[in-house]
Amino acid sequence: MKHNDELIGLAVVTCDIPEVLKEYNIKDSNMMLIDSIMIKQEYRGHHLQRQILKLLEKRARELNLDGLVTTVHPDNIYSKNNFVNSGYDIGHLALLHGGDRLVFVKKIVEKSNL
């Protein structure tokens, strides 16, 4: 994500990683794993993480994935709120990355043409 040609935010994601998703206790392997989202400190607090999440969800749809998965440190209230407010479900607490992490999952549900 750029502002006036300055990089102010980025996301690191991977797909097709069933062995990692098993480690996260996620059975569906057709998911995008959001490894991290970083926002430059002076731009935090402007919902940029949520904007990046919308872009990632759009990309996951384009790739015909079933959803998105990420983890958040239990003390990171801002990221937890951003994921919950973006429609992610808190799955479970897991020991990952050397400590406790909350696993968040968002399933992509296609709207039917009614």
Summary of the structure (lengths in Angstrom):
residues: 114
radius of gyration: 14.4
end to end distance: 35.7
largest distance: 46.9
contacts: 295
relative contact order: 0.19
helix: 29%
strand: 38%
